[in-house]
Amino acid sequence: MSENLSSILDANSKYADSFGEKADLAMPPSRKFAILTCMDARLDPAKFAGLSEGDAHVVRNAGGRASDDAIRSLVISSEVLGTREWFVIHHSNCGMETFTNEKISGDLKSTFDTKEGYFINWLTIPDREESVREDVSRLRNHPLVSRDIRISGYIFDVKTGKLIEVVKG
Amino acid sequence: MSENLSSILDANSKYADSFGEKADLAMPPSRKFAILTCMDARLDPAKFAGLSEGDAHVVRNAGGRASDDAIRSLVISSEVLGTREWFVIHHSNCGMETFTNEKISGDLKSTFDTKEGYFINWLTIPDREESVREDVSRLRNHPLVSRDIRISGYIFDVKTGKLIEVVKG
């Protein structure tokens, strides 16, 4: 067993011991909203946005981008599970600002001896605020997103822990 | 301002007030692992797996599936930011077990008057353990995933809070 797994299972055992009434939570998010944000290790959406278990959907990927898969998830969130408001939250000092499609695809070709990386849009972030605006706009204009879902855009500042508004909902 | 936004900003203000040394966290995850899990509101990976800010990447989508976008994120996690172990964690009573591609595509056609839904693979979960095995296998065999990344598969039980092993790492 790896050291990581051992630590995870120890923590999980303690968590389960005091699970209590969380066993009765319903599947649909009680606060009827979803957050789309980055996988970055420094971000804990439950902490920075004040979520308890059962409150809200949290979708995370590299950059917090409105990728096709994030849209798959958010359409299920609204149309199957009833969320009516979404928050797109990117952040400062994001890893996605540090490379380009060409750079990573070239690096992966060296490592894995395959051109597979060139066929992937890595969704890098050349401009932090612009990426938030693009993603809010992509969601608002998607054919499977209801026009009455409120969507806003924020940047989480990793130096202060603060959310900064980019696009009003 | 919506009630949700107002609550989020209140919580965020308190979080930022005691942000302290978290301002100095590095971009690469200090514990060098990533978790891929579901967006479900009942799941808080930081709590159920014992993560602090800075520890690990967390990728989340509907079902916790190893979608193309999850693979984009995990390849960046390992090749750009140095993670060496991944945990795929699906869960009991998942929304993705409650419908089929045909059902949701038909429902969306009624709501939005577009066939767009039929062109999306919604990655539903007809068999919980099988979906974990499939996703671990997809990651292990992907051309951009190093053979020395340890990958295991678990199910989070929403009735007990416990992680149950499905695929050994």
Chai-1 contact restraints between the chains, C-beta under 6 A:
chainA,res_idxA,chainB,res_idxB,connection_type,confidence,min_distance_angstrom,max_distance_angstrom,comment,restraint_id
A,S2,B,E85,contact,1.0,0.0,6.0,A-B,restraint_1
A,N4,B,F33,contact,1.0,0.0,6.0,A-B,restraint_2
A,N4,B,E85,contact,1.0,0.0,6.0,A-B,restraint_3
A,I8,B,A49,contact,1.0,0.0,6.0,A-B,restraint_4
A,A11,B,A49,contact,1.0,0.0,6.0,A-B,restraint_5
A,A11,B,G50,contact,1.0,0.0,6.0,A-B,restraint_6
A,N12,B,F48,contact,1.0,0.0,6.0,A-B,restraint_7
A,N12,B,L163,contact,1.0,0.0,6.0,A-B,restraint_8
A,Y15,B,K47,contact,1.0,0.0,6.0,A-B,restraint_9
A,Y15,B,F48,contact,1.0,0.0,6.0,A-B,restraint_10
A,Y15,B,G161,contact,1.0,0.0,6.0,A-B,restraint_11
A,A16,B,T160,contact,1.0,0.0,6.0,A-B,restraint_12
A,A16,B,G161,contact,1.0,0.0,6.0,A-B,restraint_13
A,A16,B,K162,contact,1.0,0.0,6.0,A-B,restraint_14
A,F19,B,G161,contact,1.0,0.0,6.0,A-B,restraint_15
A,A23,B,K159,contact,1.0,0.0,6.0,A-B,restraint_16
A,L25,B,R42,contact,1.0,0.0,6.0,A-B,restraint_17
A,M27,B,G95,contact,1.0,0.0,6.0,A-B,restraint_18
A,P29,B,A41,contact,1.0,0.0,6.0,A-B,restraint_19
A,F33,B,N4,contact,1.0,0.0,6.0,A-B,restraint_20
A,M39,B,H57,contact,1.0,0.0,6.0,A-B,restraint_21
A,M39,B,V58,contact,1.0,0.0,6.0,A-B,restraint_22
A,M39,B,V59,contact,1.0,0.0,6.0,A-B,restraint_23
A,M39,B,S73,contact,1.0,0.0,6.0,A-B,restraint_24
A,A41,B,P29,contact,1.0,0.0,6.0,A-B,restraint_25
A,A41,B,G54,contact,1.0,0.0,6.0,A-B,restraint_26
A,A41,B,D55,contact,1.0,0.0,6.0,A-B,restraint_27
A,A41,B,A56,contact,1.0,0.0,6.0,A-B,restraint_28
A,A41,B,H57,contact,1.0,0.0,6.0,A-B,restraint_29
A,R42,B,L25,contact,1.0,0.0,6.0,A-B,restraint_30
A,R42,B,E53,contact,1.0,0.0,6.0,A-B,restraint_31
A,R42,B,G54,contact,1.0,0.0,6.0,A-B,restraint_32
A,D44,B,A46,contact,1.0,0.0,6.0,A-B,restraint_33
A,D44,B,E53,contact,1.0,0.0,6.0,A-B,restraint_34
A,A46,B,D44,contact,1.0,0.0,6.0,A-B,restraint_35
A,K47,B,Y15,contact,1.0,0.0,6.0,A-B,restraint_36
A,F48,B,N12,contact,1.0,0.0,6.0,A-B,restraint_37
A,F48,B,Y15,contact,1.0,0.0,6.0,A-B,restraint_38
A,A49,B,I8,contact,1.0,0.0,6.0,A-B,restraint_39
A,A49,B,A11,contact,1.0,0.0,6.0,A-B,restraint_40
A,G50,B,A11,contact,1.0,0.0,6.0,A-B,restraint_41
A,E53,B,R42,contact,1.0,0.0,6.0,A-B,restraint_42
A,E53,B,D44,contact,1.0,0.0,6.0,A-B,restraint_43
A,G54,B,A41,contact,1.0,0.0,6.0,A-B,restraint_44
A,G54,B,R42,contact,1.0,0.0,6.0,A-B,restraint_45
A,D55,B,A41,contact,1.0,0.0,6.0,A-B,restraint_46
A,A56,B,A41,contact,1.0,0.0,6.0,A-B,restraint_47
A,H57,B,M39,contact,1.0,0.0,6.0,A-B,restraint_48
A,H57,B,A41,contact,1.0,0.0,6.0,A-B,restraint_49
A,V58,B,M39,contact,1.0,0.0,6.0,A-B,restraint_50
A,V58,B,R60,contact,1.0,0.0,6.0,A-B,restraint_51
A,V59,B,M39,contact,1.0,0.0,6.0,A-B,restraint_52
A,V59,B,R60,contact,1.0,0.0,6.0,A-B,restraint_53
A,V59,B,N61,contact,1.0,0.0,6.0,A-B,restraint_54
A,R60,B,V58,contact,1.0,0.0,6.0,A-B,restraint_55
A,R60,B,V59,contact,1.0,0.0,6.0,A-B,restraint_56
A,R60,B,R60,contact,1.0,0.0,6.0,A-B,restraint_57
A,N61,B,V59,contact,1.0,0.0,6.0,A-B,restraint_58
A,N61,B,D69,contact,1.0,0.0,6.0,A-B,restraint_59
A,N61,B,S73,contact,1.0,0.0,6.0,A-B,restraint_60
A,A62,B,S73,contact,1.0,0.0,6.0,A-B,restraint_61
A,A62,B,I76,contact,1.0,0.0,6.0,A-B,restraint_62
A,S67,B,D69,contact,1.0,0.0,6.0,A-B,restraint_63
A,D69,B,N61,contact,1.0,0.0,6.0,A-B,restraint_64
A,D69,B,S67,contact,1.0,0.0,6.0,A-B,restraint_65
A,D69,B,D69,contact,1.0,0.0,6.0,A-B,restraint_66
A,R72,B,I120,contact,1.0,0.0,6.0,A-B,restraint_67
A,S73,B,M39,contact,1.0,0.0,6.0,A-B,restraint_68
A,S73,B,N61,contact,1.0,0.0,6.0,A-B,restraint_69
A,S73,B,A62,contact,1.0,0.0,6.0,A-B,restraint_70
A,I76,B,A62,contact,1.0,0.0,6.0,A-B,restraint_71
A,V80,B,G95,contact,1.0,0.0,6.0,A-B,restraint_72
A,L81,B,G95,contact,1.0,0.0,6.0,A-B,restraint_73
A,E85,B,S2,contact,1.0,0.0,6.0,A-B,restraint_74
A,E85,B,N4,contact,1.0,0.0,6.0,A-B,restraint_75
A,G95,B,M27,contact,1.0,0.0,6.0,A-B,restraint_76
A,G95,B,V80,contact,1.0,0.0,6.0,A-B,restraint_77
A,G95,B,L81,contact,1.0,0.0,6.0,A-B,restraint_78
A,L108,B,L144,contact,1.0,0.0,6.0,A-B,restraint_79
A,F112,B,L144,contact,1.0,0.0,6.0,A-B,restraint_80
A,T114,B,P143,contact,1.0,0.0,6.0,A-B,restraint_81
A,E116,B,P143,contact,1.0,0.0,6.0,A-B,restraint_82
A,E116,B,L144,contact,1.0,0.0,6.0,A-B,restraint_83
A,I120,B,R72,contact,1.0,0.0,6.0,A-B,restraint_84
A,P143,B,T114,contact,1.0,0.0,6.0,A-B,restraint_85
A,P143,B,E116,contact,1.0,0.0,6.0,A-B,restraint_86
A,L144,B,L108,contact,1.0,0.0,6.0,A-B,restraint_87
A,L144,B,F112,contact,1.0,0.0,6.0,A-B,restraint_88
A,L144,B,E116,contact,1.0,0.0,6.0,A-B,restraint_89
A,K159,B,A23,contact,1.0,0.0,6.0,A-B,restraint_90
A,T160,B,A16,contact,1.0,0.0,6.0,A-B,restraint_91
A,G161,B,Y15,contact,1.0,0.0,6.0,A-B,restraint_92
A,G161,B,A16,contact,1.0,0.0,6.0,A-B,restraint_93
A,G161,B,F19,contact,1.0,0.0,6.0,A-B,restraint_94
A,K162,B,A16,contact,1.0,0.0,6.0,A-B,restraint_95
A,L163,B,N12,contact,1.0,0.0,6.0,A-B,restraint_96
